[in-house]
Each structure stands twice: as structure tokens, then as C-alpha cells.
Amino acid sequence: MQLRSGAIRSVSEIAFWVTDLDHAMAFYVGKLGFEVESHSPGQNAFLKSGDFLLVLFVTEDPGSALSIEYLGRVGEPRGAVYHVAFRMDPRELDEAGTALRSAGLEVKGPVEFPTGRRSYFLEDPDQHYIELTDR
């Protein structure tokens, strides 16, 4: 059996492994406008933007039963993700690119794709490649 086509509607949450929780939080809260939903200092943070949840886990002590079980089973974080795209209001996209550059971040773009999609790209403190896009 498989899920029906279209059953998955969107991404609800993304969890990143981070090396310095405070530095990662400063980036996502201070630069990208996320709000702190909950925070266990030195272990994890749950950040919210709209109805999207971004979770940051410290590898050495993630502080949640599921993440501790995962690390106990596999030994270390596994898997590879090229990038994550955060969709924005198209009217705010260029302003966001300009503001992040003004804040001293290296931002690539705007990149205009043949599909009409427009995006800016930057890295977070743990070198996760982040795309800000209009779609």
C-alpha cells in the first residue's frame, strides 16, 4: 500500500542539528524573524514562523527522548540535505534579500528560474543552505 497522490500537502516542521544553539537561534530569530516557542538551553529550541515549526537540536545533548533514541541507535546524525526553501510573501522577498545583505550576511540572488520562481540563498551558522522563495 502507498499513500494516495497528494496526501502530503506541505512541510510542517524541519529539524536541524546545530553546533551552537545560541548562535543558531540568533540567526533564525534575529535575522529571519522566527519566534521562540520553547527553548531548553544547551539542548534544543522550537522556533515558529506562521504555522511552520523549525527545531534546532544540539548533537551532544538534544534533550528529547526521540532524538536521544535516534542518536543511540545510529551513533551520529545521518542523512544529507542540499537545501531547505522557506516560502515568503512575494511582495516581501526582495526586501528580505536586501535586509539580510545589510545585516552582513552573504546572500545570493535574486535567482530567477524558468518556472517564474524567484529566490535568494544564504547559509545559516551550521552551513545549512537556506532558500527564501516566492513559491
Secondary structure, 3 states (H helix, E strand, C coil): CCCCCCCCCCCCEEEEEECCHHHHHHHHHHCCCCEEEEEECCCEEEEEECCEEEEEEECCCCCCHHHHHHHHHHCCCCCCCCCEEEECCHHHHHHHHHHHHHCCCCCEEEEECCCCCEEEEEECCCCCEEEEECC
